[in-house]
Amino acid sequence: MKNQRITFIVFLSYLVISSCQKKEKVENKVSIENTNTENLISAKIKSTPEDTEMKNTIIKIIKAYQRKNEHTLNSLIYKDYGLTFLFARGAFNNISTAKQISFNEPVPEYLPYETNFETQYLINETDSPVFSCDTESWNKSPGIYVDMKTNDNFLSTIAINENKLTEETIWNEKEIKLFEEIESKSHKVTLIVKNQETFIFYIAKINNKWYLTAIDRFEVCSA
């Protein structure tokens, strides 16, 4: 009888231990499954397009420009590059550099900044729109377009040509090299509004942050 009681106690102990081990395995499984789920969620977040910051910067620039918020715009200018303005005085293309933007002192001085426009702030990554002087319209509908594939010599070419048109050197070799560095990193953003007017500027990623590098103030088909 005593032996039977011992056997029964041993059997109960086995059941308890077995049950605990099974429960522990289940808990471990749940823990592992939760960890994997968190990793998957984290991986999904990390796979979010890297252009989010770029698009946020574009919208920030546009809204600050619309509100004539010099403080915000100037905070987005890389101090070593400054801000370059592109424009045409007569038949010739020109550039001018500044450390900051001032809405009371436009560049060029005869062309006030037109900030009264509306947009839906939807950004399209595609090639830059083209304006037709024959139809006086753009080949793309109103919207915001950023060209992330094309880099052109939009600054250094103008600087070199300006030097050729004058007897004195307007832009020295160091400045032209800086223009080449800026344009190699810059991407064109074209905002077209319903009346075919535009706000065109350039952005560049420098030290993992996006900056405003240039504003295009050309008057299309005006020459």
C-alpha positions as CSV (number, residue, x, y, z in Angstrom):
1,M,0.0,0.0,0.0
2,K,2.9,2.3,0.9
3,N,4.6,1.6,-2.4
4,Q,1.3,2.3,-4.3
5,R,1.1,5.7,-2.5
6,I,4.7,6.6,-3.4
7,T,4.1,5.6,-7.0
8,F,0.9,7.8,-7.2
9,I,2.9,10.8,-5.7
10,V,5.6,10.3,-8.3
11,F,3.1,10.2,-11.0
12,L,1.4,13.4,-9.8
13,S,4.8,15.1,-9.7
14,Y,5.5,14.1,-13.2
15,L,2.2,15.5,-14.4
16,V,2.8,18.8,-12.6
17,I,6.4,19.1,-14.0
18,S,5.2,18.2,-17.5
19,S,2.4,20.7,-17.4
20,C,4.8,23.5,-16.3
21,Q,7.2,22.7,-19.0
22,K,4.4,22.7,-21.6
23,K,3.2,26.1,-20.3
24,E,6.7,27.5,-20.4
25,K,7.1,26.4,-24.0
26,V,3.8,28.0,-24.9
27,E,4.9,31.2,-23.2
28,N,8.2,31.1,-24.9
29,K,6.5,30.6,-28.2
30,V,4.2,33.5,-27.7
31,S,7.2,35.7,-26.6
32,I,9.1,34.7,-29.7
33,E,6.1,35.3,-32.0
34,N,5.6,38.7,-30.5
35,T,9.3,39.6,-31.0
36,N,9.1,38.5,-34.6
37,T,6.0,40.6,-35.1
38,E,7.7,43.6,-33.6
39,N,10.7,43.0,-35.9
40,L,8.5,42.8,-38.9
41,I,6.8,46.0,-38.0
42,S,10.1,47.7,-37.4
43,A,11.4,46.4,-40.7
44,K,8.3,47.7,-42.4
45,I,8.9,51.1,-40.9
46,K,12.5,51.1,-41.9
47,S,11.6,50.3,-45.5
48,T,9.6,53.5,-45.7
49,P,11.0,55.5,-48.7
50,E,14.0,57.7,-47.7
51,D,12.4,60.6,-49.6
52,T,10.0,61.4,-46.8
53,E,12.4,64.0,-45.4
54,M,13.0,65.4,-48.8
55,K,9.3,65.8,-49.5
56,N,8.7,67.3,-46.1
57,T,11.5,69.9,-46.8
58,I,9.9,70.8,-50.2
59,I,6.5,71.4,-48.5
60,K,8.2,73.4,-45.8
61,I,10.0,75.6,-48.3
62,I,6.8,76.2,-50.3
63,K,4.7,77.1,-47.3
64,A,7.3,79.4,-45.9
65,Y,7.6,81.1,-49.3
66,Q,3.8,81.5,-49.5
67,R,3.8,83.1,-46.0
68,K,6.9,85.1,-46.6
69,N,8.5,83.4,-43.6
70,E,12.1,84.5,-44.0
71,H,13.2,82.9,-40.8
72,T,12.1,79.4,-41.9
73,L,13.6,79.8,-45.4
74,N,16.9,81.1,-44.1
75,S,17.1,78.2,-41.7
76,L,17.1,75.9,-44.7
77,I,20.0,77.6,-46.4
78,Y,23.4,75.8,-46.0
79,K,25.8,78.5,-44.7
80,D,28.7,77.3,-46.8
81,Y,26.7,77.4,-50.0
82,G,24.4,80.4,-49.4
83,L,21.4,80.9,-51.7
84,T,21.8,81.4,-55.5
85,F,19.3,83.3,-57.6
86,L,19.0,82.6,-61.3
87,F,17.5,85.3,-63.6
88,A,17.8,87.0,-66.9
89,R,18.7,90.7,-67.2
90,G,17.8,91.4,-70.8
91,A,19.0,88.6,-73.2
92,F,21.7,87.2,-70.9
93,N,21.3,84.8,-68.0
94,N,22.7,85.9,-64.7
95,I,23.2,84.5,-61.2
96,S,23.6,86.2,-57.9
97,T,24.4,84.8,-54.5
98,A,23.2,85.8,-51.0
99,K,23.5,84.5,-47.5
100,Q,19.7,85.0,-46.9
101,I,16.5,85.8,-48.6
102,S,14.6,89.1,-48.0
103,F,11.2,89.6,-49.4
104,N,11.7,93.4,-49.1
105,E,14.8,93.2,-51.3
106,P,14.0,90.8,-54.2
107,V,16.7,89.4,-56.5
108,P,16.7,90.8,-59.1
109,E,15.5,94.1,-57.7
110,Y,12.9,94.7,-60.5
111,L,11.1,91.4,-59.9
112,P,9.0,91.2,-56.7
113,Y,8.4,87.7,-55.2
114,E,5.0,86.4,-56.2
115,T,3.8,84.4,-53.2
116,N,0.0,84.4,-53.7
117,F,-0.6,81.0,-55.1
118,E,-2.3,77.8,-54.1
119,T,-1.3,74.2,-54.3
120,Q,-2.4,70.8,-53.0
121,Y,1.2,69.9,-51.7
122,L,1.2,66.6,-53.7
123,I,4.7,65.9,-54.9
124,N,5.5,63.9,-58.1
125,E,9.0,62.5,-58.6
126,T,9.5,62.7,-62.3
127,D,11.4,64.7,-65.0
128,S,11.1,68.4,-64.9
129,P,8.2,70.0,-66.8
130,V,8.9,71.9,-70.0
131,F,7.3,75.2,-71.0
132,S,6.2,75.8,-74.6
133,C,6.5,79.4,-75.8
134,D,4.2,78.6,-78.7
135,T,1.3,77.4,-76.5
136,E,2.4,79.4,-73.5
137,S,1.8,76.4,-71.3
138,W,3.6,73.7,-69.5
139,N,3.6,70.1,-70.7
140,K,2.4,68.9,-67.2
141,S,-0.7,69.8,-65.3
142,P,-0.6,72.0,-62.1
143,G,1.3,70.4,-59.3
144,I,4.7,69.9,-57.7
145,Y,7.4,68.1,-59.6
146,V,10.8,67.1,-58.3
147,D,13.5,65.7,-60.7
148,M,15.7,63.3,-58.7
149,K,17.5,61.9,-61.7
150,T,18.8,64.9,-63.5
151,N,21.7,67.1,-62.4
152,D,22.8,69.9,-64.8
153,N,25.4,72.6,-64.9
154,F,22.8,75.3,-64.3
155,L,25.1,77.5,-62.1
156,S,28.7,77.0,-63.4
157,T,27.7,77.4,-67.0
158,I,26.0,80.8,-66.3
159,A,29.0,81.9,-64.2
160,I,31.5,81.0,-67.0
161,N,29.4,82.8,-69.6
162,E,29.1,85.9,-67.4
163,N,32.9,86.0,-67.2
164,K,33.2,85.8,-71.0
165,L,30.8,88.7,-71.5
166,T,32.7,91.1,-69.3
167,E,36.3,92.4,-69.3
168,E,36.6,91.6,-65.6
169,T,36.3,88.3,-63.8
170,I,32.9,88.3,-62.0
171,W,33.3,84.7,-60.7
172,N,36.8,83.4,-59.7
173,E,37.9,79.8,-60.1
174,K,37.1,78.9,-56.5
175,E,33.5,80.3,-56.8
176,I,32.9,78.3,-60.0
177,K,34.2,75.2,-58.3
178,L,31.7,75.8,-55.5
179,F,28.9,76.2,-58.1
180,E,29.9,72.9,-59.6
181,E,29.7,71.3,-56.2
182,I,26.3,72.8,-55.4
183,E,24.8,71.8,-58.8
184,S,26.1,68.3,-58.6
185,K,24.0,67.7,-55.4
186,S,21.0,69.8,-56.4
187,H,17.6,68.7,-57.7
188,K,15.1,70.9,-59.4
189,V,11.6,71.4,-57.9
190,T,8.9,73.0,-60.1
191,L,5.6,74.1,-58.7
192,I,3.0,74.9,-61.4
193,V,-0.2,76.7,-60.5
194,K,-3.5,76.9,-62.4
195,N,-2.6,80.2,-64.2
196,Q,0.6,78.6,-65.4
197,E,2.7,80.6,-63.0
198,T,5.5,78.8,-61.2
199,F,7.7,78.7,-58.2
200,I,11.0,76.9,-59.1
201,F,13.8,76.1,-56.7
202,Y,16.6,73.6,-56.1
203,I,17.3,71.4,-53.1
204,A,20.3,69.4,-52.1
205,K,21.0,66.8,-49.4
206,I,24.1,67.8,-47.4
207,N,25.3,65.9,-44.4
208,N,22.0,63.9,-44.3
209,K,19.8,67.0,-44.3
210,W,18.0,68.7,-47.1
211,Y,18.6,72.4,-47.9
212,L,17.4,75.1,-50.3
213,T,20.3,75.9,-52.7
214,A,18.8,78.1,-55.4
215,I,15.7,79.9,-56.7
216,D,15.0,80.1,-60.4
217,R,13.6,83.6,-61.2
218,F,13.8,83.3,-65.0
219,E,10.8,84.8,-66.8
220,V,10.1,82.1,-69.4
221,C,10.0,83.3,-73.1
222,S,10.7,86.9,-72.0
223,A,13.8,87.4,-74.1
